[in-house]
Amino acid sequence: MATRVVMEALSPTMEEGRLIEWKKGEGEAVAVGDVLAEVETDKAVMELTARAGGTLLKQVVPAGTTVPVSQLVALIGEPGEQVAMEPNGKERVADATTPAPATPAPPAPEPPAPVSGRMKASPLARRLAAERGIDLGSLHGSGPEGRVVLRDLERPGAVAGRPVAAARPVVRTAGGPAYTDTPLTPIRKTIAKRLAQSLGPVPTFYLTTEVDMERAWEARGALTGAGNGPKVSFNDIIIKCVALALRQHPACNAWWQDDHIRYWHEIHLSMAVAVEDGLITPVIRDADLKSLREIAAESQDLAGRARDRRLKPEEYTGGTFSVSNLGMLDIDEFTAIINPPEAGILAVGRIVQTAVAHDGQLALRRRMRLTMSCDHRVIDGATGARFLQTLKAMLENPLAMVY
């Protein structure tokens, strides 16, 4: 009797998955635990593994198809078993001595349009390469298994002695298409759903403060000069200070749970990372208990694997508070959207030299703006303000992080 292989829920929020690539072909032997296919979920690229051994009798859906969780994608059985699909999508399996019943042959699918050069590429990279006239074969893919991703298209330079094709604008022609519709990727669908869940039902207010970063600037310079271990970024310093401030203000380290509020004793910071075609928030667990060096090493590792879509579900779920930093993109100030069920998120702007009054004189000082988005059902205005006061004091005196 053949075993049904269905699209599994490979992440806690997954409702559908895009089957990127089959790793086993029809007729190949399969053992329990073998990787059958790569699946793009709403957060990462994960592996669909075999739950039974035998032979892969049939790939029910082709690579590139998006199917809902629990839908049939393949059949595993004994060598020689024959499979016929009924018009209603049900399968019929017979042994090699029993001829399979005749079924209307479906029309042969159109072959995919050929893509020159390297074939492994993310959907967004494929689309942008076609729009810009870039030969994917001329690029060196930096994604999983050499997959070409967005950053490869944006990186200048040469590959194997040949210059990367220059991007070119779309040329409009009379009678040409007025627009292009692009299907939503799983991560884009999840982002849209989460935004609707946050902005609509969550009563949000915002608190902004400005921080003098001169001492933090000097502290980071000293840490960088030491040259021991991973390089510490300003974001690492902010994460450490946020974690310590949350320890003093546990009312901000909470989840809204409809009929109750969950105040967390542990501090797990979600760190917003921009990935191709979306955003993901890997979690630095017990951030208040980790040193700056430990946070720096972990944040670099998580961010790198997030961009390659290789995070495990437990690495991007369970955060108790979020930090989103756009300072490296020259953004002075912004408001971030709360990631439910968390009750708060901190938006971090760039560090910029500004003429301000300091010690009774006009001076150039490095300043940074922080904006906290608060769920008013959990955090009151004064509660959020006191948290920001503590965070500001820590950032203006980095020695406060040392015990």
N, C-alpha and C positions, 0 to 999 in steps of 0.2 A: 504494500500500500504506500503510495507516494506521500511524502511529507510536504506540507504547504509552507512556503517561506513568505512571510508577510513583512510589510514595512513596519519596523519596530519604532517605538517612541525612544529615540536615542538621547533625548534631553528632556528635562522636566516640563518644558513649555512647548515641545514639538507637537504639531498637529499634522504636518505633512513633511515629506522629504523629497529632495531631488536626487535621483539616482545618477550620479556623475559618471561612473565607470564600472563595468563588470570586471571583476578580478578572476572569475571562473567562467569558462565557456561551456556551452551545451555539450554534454558527453564527457566532461572531465570528472575525475574522481574527486569526491569531497569528503573531508573528515570533520568531525565535530570540532568547532572552534576555528575552522578555516575562514578566511575573509572572502566573502562572496562578492561584495561590491563596496564602493565608496559612496557615501550619502551626504549630501549637503543639508544640514538642518538649519534651524533658525539662528544658530549661534556658531556652528563649527562644521568642519568636514570630519565625518566619523565613519567607522567601519561597520558594515552589516555582516555578522558572522553566522556560520551554519550551526543550527541546533541539532542536526542529525547528519549521519554519514550516508554515503552512497554515491550516486551519480547525479550531476546536475542535468535533469531531464529537459527542462525548458526555462528560458528567460522570458517571463510573461510580459515584462515591460522593457522597452529599449532604453539604452543609456540616454540621459538628458530629459527623462520623463519625471514630472512631479506628481507624486501620488500621496493620498492621505494615509495616516497611520492605520494599520490593520488590513490594508489592501494587499491582495496577493501580488507578489512580484516574481516568484520562481517556484519550481517544483523539484524536489530531490527524491530519487527512488532507486530501484534496482537496475543494473545494466540491462538494456533490452526492453524495458517498459516503454510503451508508446503513449504519447499524450495528445489529446485533441481537445481544443477549446470549444465549448458550446457557444452559440450566439449570445446567451445571457451572461457570458464571462466565466461560467463554471468549467472546470476541467474534467476530462474523462481519461482514465489511465487504463491501459490494457497491457498484457505481457506480450512478448515477441511473437507468440504463436497465434495470437488473436488479432486479426486485422482491425485496425482502428476504423470506426464508422466514418463514412464520408461526410464531410462538412463543407459548406460553401467556402471556397478559398477567398480570403480577404484580398483586396487590391494590394499589390506590392507597394510598400512605402517608397516615396521619392528618396533617392540617395541624398545625403547631406551635401551641401555645397562644399567643394573642396577648399581647404584653407592651406595656403602655401606655407612651407617650412614646418616648424614645430607644431604638432597638433594639440599638445596638452596646454590648455589655457583656460582661465576662468571665463565665465560668460561675459562679464563686464570688459575684461581685457580683449576678448574676441571682438566685441561690438566696437569698442573704441579704436582698435587696430584697423578694422574695416573702414570706419568713418575717417580716420586720419591717413589712410593709405600706407600703413606700416606693415611690413612683411614680418609675420610672427616668427618665421624661420631665421630672421636676422637677430633675434633677441635671445639672451641667456635668461632662462626662467629661474627666479629665486624662490618660487613657491614649492610646496611639497612635490617631491619626485620630479623636479624640474619644471613645474607648471608655471606658465607665464601669467603674472598678476599685474595689477594696475601700476605698482611702483616700477616695474620693468619698462613700461611704456614711457614713464616720465623721467627715467634716468638717462642723462646724456652720456656720450662716450662711444666706444667702438666695441664690436663683438667679432672675435676672430679676424681682426685686421680690417673689418668693414665698418663704416660708419652706420649708426642706427638711422633708419629712414626718418626724415624730418616730418613732424606733424603738419598736416595741411588742413585748411579750413574747408568746411562743406561748401561746395559751389552750387548755388541755386540755378536751375534751368527752367525755362518756360515749360509748363505742363508737367513738371516734376512733382513728386509727393510733397504735400504741405507739412507733413509731420511724420514722426516714427513712433509707434507704440512699442514699448518694451515691457514684457511681463515682469511682475514683481518677483524678486528673489525671496527665498524664505526669510532671510534676515530683514529685508525691507518690510515684509508683511508684519513681522513681529514688532518692529519699531513703530509702524503705524498703529498697531493695536495697543501697544503700551502707551503711546502718546495720548490716544483717546481715553485710555483708562486713567491717565494722570491729570491732564488739563481739564477734563470735564468734571469728574466727581470730586477731585481733591481741591479743597479751598486753600489756595496757596498765597502766601505773602512773602515779600522779599526784604532783606536787610543788607545794606552795603556799608563797608568800612574801608578805610585806606590805611595801609601798613607801611611803616618806614622799614626798608629792607637793607639798610647799610650794614648792620651787624651780621645779618644772615648772609649777605654778599661776601663779607670778609671771612665768615666761618666756612662757607663753601670753598672759597679760595684756599684756605688753609687745609681743608680736607683733600682737595684735589692735589695740592702740592705734596701731600704726604705720600701719595702714589701707592698706597697699600689697598688691595682689594678693588671692588668695583667702583666706578666713578659715581659720586653722589650728585644728584641733580637737585634743583630747587624744588621740584615736585616731590622728591623723596623727603626733603626737609619739611615741606608742607604736610605731607601725609603723616609723618611722625608727630608733628605738633597738633594736627587735628585729632589723632588718636589719644594723645595725652589730655587734650582739652575735653574730649568726650568722656574721659575717665572722671573728670571733675564735674561734668554736666550730663549725667546719665539720662536726663529727660529728653535729650536730643538724639540719643542712641537707641531708637525705638522703632517699632513697626505698628502701623494701624491694622487691626484685625477684625474690623466690622463691629463685633460686639465686645471687644476688649483691646487694650493697648499692651503690647509686649515690650517691656523694658529689658534690654539686653545687658547682661553682666560682662559678656565678651565683646570685643571691639573688632569687627571685621570690615575693613574699608574697601568699598568698590571703587576701582580706578578706571575712569572712562578712557578707552583706547579707540581711536579712529581706525577702522579696518576698511578694506575694499568694499564699497557699496553699503556702508553702515557703521555701527558703533557697537562695542561690546564692553562689558565691565568686569574684568577679572578681579578677584577678591584677594587682598592681602589679609590673611587671618591673624588674629591676635596682634595687630599692628602696634598696640601700646606696649607689648612685651618684647618687641624686636628692636635691635639697634639700627642706626642709620645705614650701616653697611649691609645688614641683613635685608632691610627694606629695599635698598638700591639693587642688590643682586636679584631679589625676588621680583621686583617691578620690571626689571629688564628682561628677565626670563618670561614672565607672564605676557608682557607686551609683545615680545617677539613671537611667541607661539599663538597669541591672539591674532596677529596679522597674518599668520600662516593658517589660521582656522584649525588649530590643533589643540585647543583647550579641552579638557574634560569637563563634563557638566558641573561637577563639584567645585571646579575652579572659577566658575563665573556665576555661581548662585550662593545665596546665604549672606550677602552683605548687609551690614546694619546701618551704614551711612556711606554717601558717595562723594567723590572729589572729581571735578571735571576741570581740566586746565587747558585753556586756549592761548595762554601767554606766548608760547613759542610761535604762534601764528600772528603775532602783533595785534591781538585783540586787547583793548584796554579794559573792557568791562562787559559782562553779559549775564543773563539769567538762565540758569539751567533748569531742566524739567525733572521733577522728582521721579525716582524709580520706585514705584510701589512694590512691596508694602513699606519701604523705608520712609521715614518722616522728614528727611532733610538731605540736601545736596549742596555742596560748596562749589561755586564757580570762581575760577582763578584767572585773573587777567595778567598782562605782561608787567615786567619790572621796567620802569622808565625813570630817567632822571628828570626831576621837576624842581622848579624854583619855589621853595617854601620857607616859611619863617622857622628858624632853628636856633635855639639859645639866644633869642632876641635879635638875630641877624638873618638876612636873606641868604639862603644857601641852596646849592644844588644837592638834592638828596634822592636816592633811589626809592621809588614808591611803587606800591602794588595794591590794586583794588580787589577786594573779595566781596562776593555777593552770595548770601545764603538764601536758598529757597526753602520755605518751611510749610509743612502741612499743619494748618491751624487747628485741626482736630487733635493734634498731639502736642505741638509746640506753640506756646504763647509768645507774643512779641518780646516781653521782657526776658523770657527764658532763652530765646534765640540771641538776643542782644548780649546777655551775660556770657554766653558761649563764645561769641565773636570777640568780646573784650578779652577773655582768657587767651584765645587763639592769637589775637593781635599782640598781647604782651609776650607770649612765647616766641613769636616770630621776630619781635623787636629785641628780644634778649635770648638768643639761642642757648645760652647756658642753662636756661630753665629746663631744657630737655635732658640735662645731665643730672643724675641723682647720685 
